[in-house]
Structure formats: C-alpha cells, structure tokens
Amino acid sequence: MKQRRKRQRRSVHMRWGVFGAVSSAIVAAIVVFFLDIPLYPALVIGLSLVLFLIYGFDKRRAMSGGGRVPEVVLHGLALAGGFAGGWAGRSVFRHKTRHTSFLVILLISTAVHAAFMIWIWGLSPR
C-alpha cells in the first residue's frame, strides 16, 4: 500500500510537471512565432502565463476540496522562469500568501532571472 501511494504521488508530480512544461513551451512557441519575441523572454512569458493559470486552478481546488497541484511543481515552474505569473497569481487569487516558502522561492527566482537578463543583454545598472 505504501509503494502504491508513493507511485501515485510521483505520477501526480510528473503529470503536473509535464503539463506545465509542455503548455509553457507551446505558449512560448506561439509568442516567438507570432510576436517575433526572442526565445528567453518568450519562455518567461509562457511559464508565467501557465503558472498564473495553475495558481487559479489550485485556488479553486483548494476551496472545493479537490485534488491539488503539488507545491514542488509550483516552485519548479516559478524557478524555471514563471516568477511573474507566481507574483500575479498570489495577488489576484490571494493564493499561497501565507506560505513563506512561496515568497522565498519567488524572490530568489525573480533575482536570478533579473540577473540573467542583465547578463544576457549586457545592461549595467546605473
């Protein structure tokens, strides 16, 4: 019984992780193709949009008592580049606002991606 729960838990993590990655890649491809935006900002846009929608879905499930999105998936999408969607989801849906780990992950992700953008485009803060 213990192995079955562990396997089931992994499949939920895997399912949500794959959903987040694939849907973000699709949105990013659409943004690159139709809006002619470079790949990195398109990935950030795709991940942010998907994470925002997942925050809304998870909030609705939390209120109705349904199956939830694993926190590690939310953290992973934020760290991969969906930090803007995480901030927006926290604000709009008032979701995960009492969890310190979400605040820390979003702060770290924002700082890392801001530094990466500065490094990529050679911008120097003045």
Buried (B, 14 or more C-beta within 10 A) or exposed (E): EEEEEEEEEEEBBEEBBEBBBEBBBEBBBEBBEEEEBEEBBBBBBBBBBBBBBBBBBBBEEBEEEEEBBBBEBBBBBBBBBBBBBBBBBBEEBEBBEEEEEBBEBBEBBBEEBEEEEEEEEEEEEE
